[in-house]
Amino acid sequence: MYFVLMAGGAGTRFWPLSRMETPKQLLKITGEKTMLQETYNRIRPLTVPEKILVITGAHLTEKVADQLPELPPANIIAEPFGRNTAPCIALASAIIRKRTGDDTAVTVVLPADHLIGDDQAFRTILEKAVAHVRTQKVLVTLGIKPTYPETGYGYIQRSAQALNDGDYPIYEVKTFAEKPNKETATRFLESGDFYWNSGIFVWTIGAILEEFKRQMTDMYDLLPDVEKQVDTPEMDAAIEKMYSAIRPQSIDYGIMEGARSVHVIESEFNWNDVGSWEAVYQISPKTKSNNAHMQVMPVTIDSRNNFFYSSNGKLVAAIDIDDVIMVETEDAILLCRRQSAQRVKEMVDKLKIKDLSDFL
């Protein structure tokens, strides 16, 4: 069983804490360890370090190595620039195929920056999914059973009848749905046949590369040149040549939505993609006034439903403030309405336009 941790995201929605050199996955946002370390520790009981690959930006490889010292250096794969998840997965799959020479090698692909509340339940479900793909040539994704009508996640619609018996039902996937509005999300929840799309996948190398060959032929045709250079001094140059010749594409659009056979395994555990400061607020402990805070002790008067963060433990005094996010670092302060948390990425784009690169 091989694991691929996708750790190349920029984490722009976590500015100003997340920066180019320290993106979200390398930060301690949800616990005492970084999100990358938490993800690594979660899967470590299922495999050995030699079978874990981390795909990350070329400028982050040293920091990844520092955070995961037992990981072989050759398993930290540098992307010269971001091209979304489809190229990342194609590259990792080609490397595993070259190293193993085995199309039946099972691979689990997962983001390095998600929060999972029950590690043992997560591992049990992965083992069930792995057993499934060992007997059937299908792509499997983990569908999180929704608990409320979330509008920030994609959804997966399942078939009516499970393909198996037992505590971990597996279904055929009928459709993938983009992030819905509140009315649609409520309808998805009430129907009972939709899951949150976790972005966690299980398949054999042969099954996923066959879909790349069928659906993303231009990208697939570049993989043999990379495979020839795996674990040679020319490997980085071959990857850069590949990435320079392809366009960005997500695995959902590029492969999953058009795949011949996709199954979803029902997954019930506390899961959050922690995609914004609003998500951090939602998972954080609250005061009587429904305020949440990290690394700061706020003193409030008639202030409710706020989130406060300070990188150096400053006192925050808030009067008549509601539904606000405040994040303070050494050189920047973010203030926004909680409902606008997803727009932090727009602010990062604006800083780029204004050539304020020192703050990125």
Order of alpha helices (4+ residues) and beta strands (2+ residues): beta-alpha-beta-alpha-beta-alpha-beta-beta-alpha-beta-beta-beta-alpha-beta-alpha-alpha-alpha-alpha-alpha-beta-beta-alpha-beta-beta-beta-beta-beta-beta-alpha
